[in-house]
Structures are given as C-alpha cells and as structure tokens.
C-alpha cells in the first residue's frame, strides 16, 4: 500500500503510467520481442545511485514488499506479484527505459516501489507461487494499474487518470470490497487554504475562491472535472496531483465546500481508482479467493499466462 502507494501508480500512471512510467502509453504501440524466459534486468537503485543486475523474480520480491504490507494474506500478495510482474514485463517488451537508462528503477516516481528491507518469507512465497505468471490481453501484457483503495468502485482509465488513449478493453468499472481499509481511507475530509488551492490552480486571473463544486462525473462516480467560481473548470485528476495526491486522497468526492479561508473536500478511497484495489484484493483473499481470481476481477477478459 505504500504506493499508497500509487499512487503508483498515480503520479506514475498519469505522468508515466501505472505506477509509474508513462502508463499513458498507447496499447497499440509496436511490441518488441516477447519475453518467454526469466530475464536478468538492470535496476537503478535510487538510494545508492548504483545499478544492479538481478533476476526479475528477485526484483519482484522487493516490489511486492514495497507495494503491500508484508503480513497480508498470501493470495493478496500473490495478486500484487502478478500485477508487478506484468507491469515490469510490459516495460521490457516495449523497450521502455528509466531516466538512468536501466530497465527498472527503485524510485516509485519513475517505476515501482521497492523495499528490500521488508522482504520476508511470506513475500518470497507469494512471488514463487506466481512465478512467471503475467496478466495478458490478446497475447500482450496489460497495463497493470493499481491503487490503494477504490472506495467501493473502480474507475475507468479516462476517468481516474485522464488517460489520453482509447479505454483498454480490460479496464471496466467494477465493485470493489474495500471495507477493510482504515476508517480515514473509507471516508475522509481534508481542508486546504485559499493560498494552497490558488497555487494548485496556477491561474493569475484567479485571486479568491468564492465557490467550488464537482463538475462532470465518470461511470464510477468520480469527479472528472472541478469548477471554481462557476467559471473555471479543470481536470480533477490534474488538480489532485497539483494539490498533493497524498493529501487529496482520491477524486471519488462527495462534496466541496468553501468556508472562509478554507476549501474542504470530502470523499472516499485512496488513489486513482483504476485497476486493482489493494485493500479490495486483501478482502477477496480473506474471503478465500485465489490470486488469479482477484486479478481477473479487476481486469476483465484477460488471461493469466505463465511465461517461464
């Protein structure tokens, strides 16, 4: 959840993509050679500045430990392993490189979260349980979007991420059992000062917020746009990034109120809402669902393919 993590995924998904790189890559881009054997990949270790060569499965242990709590149910961790492997493999097959010229990075703002210190036997077991398993659509790895909590309903890509291309066919708005999430994730309220909101809006002509409301909504009920002073309409997901995606937890908003110097947002969930919900995955694991079932719930019409 560290991606709160996403959150992975958000900065990554909107600026890069699903967690991270430009996940707003066109699904129809030319694919490179299909990877069918476990690769050794180059990983930029952002804390030390060094580049390491490691087997992909070894790398995934650090990713799963960085993206989820390492004491969660095995099948939830295994579902995260499938998605993390899928994300990595998609980048490899499309030839995407990090800013350091490596195939992966431990910097969450560039690729995926990574925490070698949090690797334990449960994480290793989850990765080994799913060894080589990748979520594919029409033979290619899907865009493995994920987030902390969907607030009960996942988002479409255009809705949650302002995705610029056609909606991937495997992304649909589905119910998500997120009731195990902390109370301040299930329902939250946050207040921003006028100065903070004006800075995020970055409009010199706007000197005071007199009114604010939700504009257009998407299929899951998330705000697609926000309207200030009944005149300025902006992208809700872009505003969330500008104001701080860990402060404004999601665009699944109930209401916005202006009270003097404060603009108060009330909402549900944490993250962009597209793809796998980590708290939803945990609840499904608690209920006895297997990793493949969890992934297939959040990504429709996919296949879980064993590449190695």
C-alpha positions as CSV (number, residue, x, y, z in Angstrom):
1,X,0.0,0.0,0.0
2,X,3.0,2.0,0.2
3,X,2.3,3.0,-3.2
4,X,-0.1,4.5,-1.4
5,X,1.5,4.0,-2.9
6,X,0.4,4.9,-6.3
7,X,-0.4,6.2,-6.0
8,X,2.0,4.3,-8.2
9,X,0.9,4.3,-9.7
10,X,-0.9,7.9,-9.9
11,X,2.0,10.1,-10.5
12,X,3.2,7.1,-12.3
13,X,0.1,6.4,-14.1
14,X,-0.7,9.9,-15.2
15,X,2.8,11.2,-15.6
16,X,4.2,7.8,-16.5
17,X,1.8,5.2,-16.3
18,X,0.6,2.7,-13.7
19,X,2.6,3.1,-11.4
20,X,5.0,5.0,-13.0
21,X,6.5,5.4,-16.2
22,X,4.3,6.8,-18.8
23,X,1.5,4.4,-18.3
24,X,-0.3,6.5,-20.7
25,X,1.4,4.6,-23.5
26,X,-0.7,3.6,-26.4
27,X,-1.7,-0.1,-26.1
28,X,-1.3,-0.3,-29.9
29,X,2.4,0.5,-29.8
30,X,4.6,-1.9,-31.7
31,X,5.6,-4.8,-29.3
32,X,9.2,-5.8,-29.1
33,X,10.4,-9.4,-28.7
34,X,8.1,-11.5,-26.5
35,X,9.9,-12.4,-23.3
36,X,9.5,-16.1,-22.6
37,X,12.4,-16.9,-20.2
38,X,13.0,-15.2,-16.9
39,X,15.2,-12.2,-17.8
40,X,18.0,-10.6,-15.8
41,X,17.3,-6.9,-15.7
42,X,19.2,-3.8,-14.8
43,X,17.8,-1.9,-11.9
44,X,18.7,1.6,-10.8
45,X,18.9,1.7,-7.0
46,X,17.9,5.3,-6.4
47,X,19.0,5.4,-2.7
48,X,22.6,4.5,-3.5
49,X,22.9,5.6,-7.2
50,X,24.2,2.2,-8.3
51,X,22.9,-0.1,-11.0
52,X,22.4,-3.7,-10.1
53,X,21.8,-6.7,-12.3
54,X,19.2,-9.1,-10.9
55,X,16.8,-11.8,-11.9
56,X,13.3,-10.5,-12.5
57,X,11.8,-12.7,-9.8
58,X,14.3,-11.5,-7.2
59,X,13.5,-7.9,-8.1
60,X,9.8,-8.6,-7.7
61,X,10.2,-9.6,-4.1
62,X,11.4,-6.1,-3.3
63,X,8.5,-4.6,-5.3
64,X,5.8,-6.6,-3.6
65,X,7.3,-5.8,-0.2
66,X,7.3,-2.1,-1.2
67,X,3.8,-2.1,-2.6
68,X,1.8,-4.1,0.1
69,X,2.1,-4.8,3.8
70,X,4.3,-7.9,4.0
71,X,2.0,-9.5,6.6
72,X,-1.1,-9.5,4.4
73,X,-2.8,-12.7,3.2
74,X,-0.7,-14.8,0.8
75,X,-3.2,-14.6,-2.1
76,X,-3.3,-10.8,-1.9
77,X,0.4,-10.6,-2.1
78,X,0.4,-13.1,-4.9
79,X,-2.1,-10.9,-6.9
80,X,0.2,-8.0,-6.4
81,X,3.1,-10.1,-7.6
82,X,1.2,-10.9,-10.8
83,X,0.5,-7.3,-11.5
84,X,4.0,-6.1,-10.6
85,X,5.5,-8.8,-12.9
86,X,3.1,-7.7,-15.7
87,X,4.0,-4.1,-15.3
88,X,7.7,-4.9,-15.5
89,X,7.3,-7.2,-18.4
90,X,5.3,-4.7,-20.4
91,X,8.0,-2.2,-20.0
92,X,10.6,-4.7,-21.1
93,X,8.7,-5.8,-24.2
94,X,8.1,-2.2,-25.2
95,X,11.7,-1.3,-24.6
96,X,11.0,1.4,-22.1
97,X,14.0,2.6,-20.1
98,X,14.3,4.7,-17.0
99,X,15.9,8.1,-16.9
100,X,19.2,6.3,-15.9
101,X,19.0,4.1,-19.0
102,X,18.1,1.0,-16.9
103,X,15.2,-1.4,-17.4
104,X,13.8,-0.7,-13.9
105,X,14.2,1.7,-11.0
106,X,13.5,1.5,-7.3
107,X,12.2,5.1,-7.4
108,X,8.5,5.0,-7.1
109,X,8.1,8.2,-9.1
110,X,9.8,6.6,-12.0
111,X,8.8,2.9,-11.9
112,X,7.5,0.8,-8.9
113,X,8.0,1.0,-5.2
114,X,10.8,-1.2,-3.8
115,X,11.7,-2.2,-0.3
116,X,14.3,-4.9,0.1
117,X,14.3,-4.5,3.9
118,X,10.6,-5.6,4.0
119,X,11.1,-8.8,2.2
120,X,10.0,-11.8,4.3
121,X,9.1,-15.4,3.8
122,X,5.5,-14.6,3.0
123,X,6.6,-12.2,0.2
124,X,9.0,-14.7,-1.2
125,X,6.3,-17.4,-1.1
126,X,3.8,-15.1,-2.9
127,X,6.4,-14.4,-5.7
128,X,7.3,-18.1,-6.0
129,X,3.7,-19.1,-6.0
130,X,3.1,-17.0,-9.1
131,X,6.5,-17.5,-10.7
132,X,6.4,-16.4,-14.4
133,X,2.7,-15.6,-14.3
134,X,1.6,-12.5,-16.2
135,X,-1.8,-10.9,-17.0
136,X,-2.2,-10.6,-20.8
137,X,-4.8,-9.4,-23.2
138,X,-4.6,-10.5,-26.9
139,X,-1.2,-12.0,-26.0
140,X,0.4,-8.9,-24.6
141,X,1.0,-7.8,-21.0
142,X,-1.7,-5.5,-19.9
143,X,-1.1,-2.1,-18.3
144,X,-1.0,-3.2,-14.6
145,X,-2.6,-0.2,-12.9
146,X,-3.3,-0.5,-9.2
147,X,-4.1,1.8,-6.2
148,X,-4.7,1.6,-2.5
149,X,-8.5,1.6,-2.2
150,X,-11.2,2.1,-4.8
151,X,-13.7,3.3,-2.2
152,X,-16.2,0.6,-3.4
153,X,-16.0,1.1,-7.1
154,X,-13.0,1.2,-9.5
155,X,-12.6,3.8,-12.2
156,X,-12.2,3.8,-15.9
157,X,-8.8,4.9,-17.2
158,X,-10.0,8.2,-18.7
159,X,-12.0,8.9,-15.5
160,X,-9.3,8.2,-12.9
161,X,-6.1,9.0,-14.8
162,X,-7.3,11.4,-17.6
163,X,-5.9,8.6,-19.9
164,X,-5.4,10.1,-23.4
165,X,-5.9,7.0,-25.5
166,X,-8.8,4.6,-26.1
167,X,-10.0,2.8,-22.9
168,X,-8.2,-0.5,-22.7
169,X,-10.9,-3.3,-23.2
170,X,-9.8,-5.0,-19.9
171,X,-10.5,-1.9,-17.8
172,X,-14.1,-1.7,-16.6
173,X,-15.7,-0.1,-13.5
174,X,-16.3,-2.9,-11.1
175,X,-17.4,-3.2,-7.5
176,X,-14.5,-3.5,-5.0
177,X,-14.8,-4.8,-1.4
178,X,-12.7,-2.1,0.3
179,X,-14.3,-2.3,3.7
180,X,-11.1,-3.5,5.4
181,X,-9.4,-0.2,4.6
182,X,-8.7,2.2,7.5
183,X,-11.5,4.5,8.5
184,X,-9.6,7.5,7.2
185,X,-9.4,5.9,3.8
186,X,-13.0,4.7,3.6
187,X,-14.3,8.2,4.3
188,X,-12.2,11.3,4.7
189,X,-12.2,15.1,4.8
190,X,-9.4,17.5,4.1
191,X,-9.2,21.3,4.2
192,X,-6.9,23.4,2.1
193,X,-6.2,27.1,2.5
194,X,-7.2,29.5,-0.2
195,X,-3.5,30.1,-0.9
196,X,-2.9,26.3,-1.4
197,X,-5.8,25.9,-3.8
198,X,-4.9,29.1,-5.8
199,X,-1.3,27.8,-6.1
200,X,-2.5,24.5,-7.4
201,X,-4.8,26.2,-9.9
202,X,-2.0,28.4,-11.2
203,X,-4.3,30.9,-12.7
204,X,-3.1,34.6,-12.2
205,X,-6.6,35.9,-13.0
206,X,-8.0,34.0,-10.0
207,X,-7.3,35.8,-6.7
208,X,-10.0,34.3,-4.5
209,X,-12.1,31.1,-4.4
210,X,-15.7,32.0,-3.8
211,X,-17.3,28.8,-4.8
212,X,-16.2,25.3,-5.7
213,X,-18.1,22.2,-6.9
214,X,-17.8,18.9,-8.6
215,X,-18.3,19.3,-12.4
216,X,-18.6,16.2,-14.6
217,X,-18.6,12.7,-13.1
218,X,-17.4,9.4,-14.6
219,X,-19.0,6.0,-14.6
220,X,-17.7,5.2,-11.1
221,X,-19.0,8.5,-9.7
222,X,-15.5,10.1,-9.6
223,X,-15.1,13.7,-10.4
224,X,-13.7,14.2,-13.9
225,X,-13.7,18.0,-13.5
226,X,-13.9,20.6,-10.8
227,X,-15.5,24.0,-11.1
228,X,-14.3,27.1,-9.2
229,X,-16.2,30.3,-9.1
230,X,-18.7,28.9,-11.6
231,X,-16.2,29.8,-14.3
232,X,-13.0,27.8,-14.2
233,X,-13.4,24.1,-14.9
234,X,-10.3,21.9,-14.6
235,X,-9.3,18.3,-14.6
236,X,-10.0,16.7,-11.2
237,X,-7.1,14.3,-11.5
238,X,-4.7,17.0,-12.6
239,X,-5.8,19.2,-9.7
240,X,-5.2,16.2,-7.3
241,X,-1.7,15.9,-8.5
242,X,-1.1,19.6,-8.2
243,X,-2.5,20.0,-4.7
244,X,-0.9,16.7,-3.5
245,X,-2.1,13.2,-4.2
246,X,-1.4,12.1,-0.6
247,X,-3.5,15.0,0.7
248,X,-6.4,14.8,-1.6
249,X,-6.6,11.1,-1.5
250,X,-8.9,10.5,-4.5
251,X,-11.3,12.1,-6.9
252,X,-14.2,10.0,-5.6
253,X,-15.6,13.1,-4.0
254,X,-18.9,13.6,-2.1
255,X,-18.8,17.4,-1.9
256,X,-16.6,20.5,-1.8
257,X,-17.3,23.4,0.5
258,X,-15.8,26.9,0.7
259,X,-15.7,28.2,4.3
260,X,-13.8,31.4,4.5
261,X,-10.2,30.8,4.0
262,X,-10.7,27.0,3.8
263,X,-11.8,24.8,0.9
264,X,-13.0,21.5,2.3
265,X,-13.1,18.3,0.3
266,X,-15.0,15.2,1.4
267,X,-14.5,11.8,-0.3
268,X,-13.7,8.1,-0.3
269,X,-10.8,5.8,-1.2
270,X,-7.2,6.4,-1.9
271,X,-5.5,6.6,-5.3
272,X,-6.6,7.0,-8.9
273,X,-9.0,4.0,-8.7
274,X,-8.0,2.3,-11.9
275,X,-7.3,-1.4,-12.0
276,X,-6.5,-3.5,-8.9
277,X,-7.5,-2.1,-5.5
278,X,-5.0,-3.3,-2.9
279,X,-7.5,-3.2,0.0
280,X,-10.1,-4.9,-2.2
281,X,-7.6,-7.6,-3.1
282,X,-6.9,-8.2,0.6
283,X,-10.6,-8.6,1.4
284,X,-11.0,-11.0,-1.5
285,X,-8.1,-13.0,-0.2
286,X,-9.6,-13.1,3.3
287,X,-12.8,-14.5,1.6
288,X,-10.8,-17.3,0.1
289,X,-10.2,-16.0,-3.4
290,X,-7.1,-17.0,-5.3
291,X,-4.6,-14.6,-6.8
292,X,-5.8,-15.3,-10.3
293,X,-9.4,-14.7,-9.4
294,X,-8.5,-11.4,-7.7
295,X,-6.6,-10.1,-10.8
296,X,-9.4,-11.3,-13.1
297,X,-12.0,-9.5,-11.1
298,X,-10.3,-6.1,-11.6
299,X,-9.1,-6.7,-15.2
300,X,-11.8,-8.2,-17.5
301,X,-11.2,-10.6,-20.3
302,X,-7.6,-11.2,-19.5
303,X,-5.6,-14.4,-19.4
304,X,-3.0,-15.4,-16.7
305,X,-0.2,-16.6,-18.8
306,X,2.9,-18.4,-17.5
307,X,5.9,-17.1,-19.4
308,X,8.6,-19.1,-17.5
